[in-house]
Amino acid sequence: IQQWTFISDFAVRDYSGMYTVKLIPCTSPPSLEYTIPPVCNPREALSFDLDIRFQQVSDPVAAEFSL
């Protein structure tokens, strides 16, 4: 299962920056049937930094002209 969440404390449209990704590997035997929630053995968390460039832009607004 992968769950991604993004929370921002700022009302900005530029979310570029350095983000820290934290993953918790959870292993189970291959013979175990998948269930929700999963039954597995959590391992030590993995953490790494990821440089992201992401900007949210507004949709262009159609212009109307008359003579």
ChimeraX attribute file (.defattr): number of C-alpha atoms within 10 A of each C-alpha:
attribute: neighborCount
match mode: 1-to-1
recipient: residues
	/A:1	6
	/A:2	4
	/A:3	4
	/A:4	4
	/A:5	4
	/A:6	4
	/A:7	5
	/A:8	7
	/A:9	5
	/A:10	8
	/A:11	7
	/A:12	9
	/A:13	11
	/A:14	12
	/A:15	15
	/A:16	12
	/A:17	11
	/A:18	11
	/A:19	12
	/A:20	11
	/A:21	10
	/A:22	11
	/A:23	13
	/A:24	11
	/A:25	12
	/A:26	14
	/A:27	12
	/A:28	13
	/A:29	9
	/A:30	7
	/A:31	6
	/A:32	10
	/A:33	9
	/A:34	11
	/A:35	8
	/A:36	6
	/A:37	7
	/A:38	13
	/A:39	14
	/A:40	14
	/A:41	10
	/A:42	11
	/A:43	11
	/A:44	9
	/A:45	10
	/A:46	10
	/A:47	11
	/A:48	9
	/A:49	10
	/A:50	11
	/A:51	10
	/A:52	11
	/A:53	10
	/A:54	11
	/A:55	11
	/A:56	10
	/A:57	8
	/A:58	7
	/A:59	6
	/A:60	6
	/A:61	6
	/A:62	6
	/A:63	5
	/A:64	5
	/A:65	5
	/A:66	3
	/A:67	2
